[in-house]
Amino acid sequence: MGSKKQNQRKSNTALVCSHQRSGGSQEARRPRAPARPGASMTSAVVEDEAQFYTKAEKYWKDVPPTVDGMLGGYGHISSIDINSSKKFLQRFLREGPNRTGTTCALDCGAGIGRITKRLLLPLFEMVDMVDVTEDFLTKAKTYLGEEGKRVRNYFCCGLQDFSPEPNSYDVIWIQWVIGHLTDEHLADFLRRCKLGLRPNGIVVIKDNMAQEGVIMDDVDSSVCRDLEVVRGIVRLAGLDLLAEERQENFPDEIYHVYSFALR
Ligand SMILES: C[S@@+](CC[C@H](N)C(=O)[O-])C[C@H]1O[C@@H](n2cnc3c(N)ncnc32)[C@H](O)[C@@H]1O
């Protein structure tokens, strides 16, 4: 309880304290306690749902369309992240008669396509991307290069409003974006993802986990949930947990990051 990690207030989506990202003052960088200690649901920390979403959209509109922008200044850890994700995913693509297919993947909260480029396009025949920030998807068209021709759809949409086409995807990858959805919207979205899976398909969530409870980040308008809260939402969505893994070799000062494979 109350470890250094928990007390350091870090951004959910972009890995590090968003005050640092936006060049905030030393005062703003001080470790702070969660706004409402003990909160375990987004309804306890999100005061105005409409504002929660519009503020996040505004925040991302001002972020440069670069790998560093996607990772809040932690662009240098992208390779560690991708290599671990590849290992995590490949066990499902390789194993036995029930292995996951490699026809089509969906990258959710895809940004400029950092994951699409290095993880999904090398493993899948086709990829669809969905993100709420139009400029990121526009940038993706050049950032992805030649291989980007295999991106079938660029959906500009909030995940809270997005329904994957039923029975369409072998893998639905959701990384560093769940904190931008309320609990209810996240559970609903995961339910729709389940319907979007092809036989033997999986949903992967990879994201920051709080030490305890739900922590609001007012700067990028996101929340960071603890492991139990995330597992609870997954259960509520009717998904089974197939595998769970903590990311290793990330900098000490950022949130713990976990991957979950679900079906
Ligand atoms: C931290 S970046 C992660 C990008 C990418 N997943 C990666 O790991 O490189 C968060 C992304 O989520 C997007 N985003 C924020 N709120 C969203 C929402 N409600 N629905 C869909 N995308 C959203 C942002 O535009 C941004 O591209």
The ligand as a MOL file (V3000), in Angstrom:
LIG
                    3D

  0  0  0     0  0            999 V3000
M  V30 BEGIN CTAB
M  V30 COUNTS 27 29 0 0 0
M  V30 BEGIN ATOM
M  V30 1 C -1.0890 6.4050 -25.8860 0
M  V30 2 S -1.6880 6.4770 -27.5500 0 CHG=1
M  V30 3 C -1.4450 4.7820 -27.9820 0
M  V30 4 C -1.3870 4.5570 -29.4410 0
M  V30 5 C -1.0850 3.1070 -29.8250 0
M  V30 6 N -2.0230 2.1940 -29.2270 0
M  V30 7 C 0.3200 2.7550 -29.4250 0
M  V30 8 O 0.5000 2.0180 -28.4420 0
M  V30 9 O 1.2420 3.2180 -30.1010 0 CHG=-1
M  V30 10 C -3.4660 6.5480 -27.2790 0
M  V30 11 C -4.2740 6.5900 -28.5640 0
M  V30 12 O -5.6510 6.4470 -28.2110 0
M  V30 13 C -6.4060 7.3220 -29.0210 0
M  V30 14 N -7.6830 7.5340 -28.3200 0
M  V30 15 C -7.9340 8.2990 -27.2370 0
M  V30 16 N -9.2160 8.1850 -26.8570 0
M  V30 17 C -9.7960 7.3180 -27.7330 0
M  V30 18 C -11.1060 6.7920 -27.8710 0
M  V30 19 N -12.0950 7.1300 -27.0270 0
M  V30 20 N -11.3550 5.9370 -28.8750 0
M  V30 21 C -10.3630 5.5960 -29.7430 0
M  V30 22 N -9.1110 6.0600 -29.6690 0
M  V30 23 C -8.8180 6.9190 -28.6670 0
M  V30 24 C -5.5410 8.5310 -29.2100 0
M  V30 25 O -5.9130 9.2670 -30.3380 0
M  V30 26 C -4.1690 7.8740 -29.3480 0
M  V30 27 O -3.9070 7.5820 -30.6810 0
M  V30 END ATOM
M  V30 BEGIN BOND
M  V30 1 1 1 2
M  V30 2 1 2 3
M  V30 3 1 2 10
M  V30 4 1 3 4
M  V30 5 1 4 5
M  V30 6 1 5 6
M  V30 7 1 5 7
M  V30 8 2 7 8
M  V30 9 1 7 9
M  V30 10 1 10 11
M  V30 11 1 11 12
M  V30 12 1 11 26
M  V30 13 1 12 13
M  V30 14 1 13 14
M  V30 15 1 13 24
M  V30 16 1 14 15
M  V30 17 1 14 23
M  V30 18 2 15 16
M  V30 19 1 16 17
M  V30 20 1 17 18
M  V30 21 2 17 23
M  V30 22 1 18 19
M  V30 23 2 18 20
M  V30 24 1 20 21
M  V30 25 2 21 22
M  V30 26 1 22 23
M  V30 27 1 24 25
M  V30 28 1 24 26
M  V30 29 1 26 27
M  V30 END BOND
M  V30 END CTAB
M  END
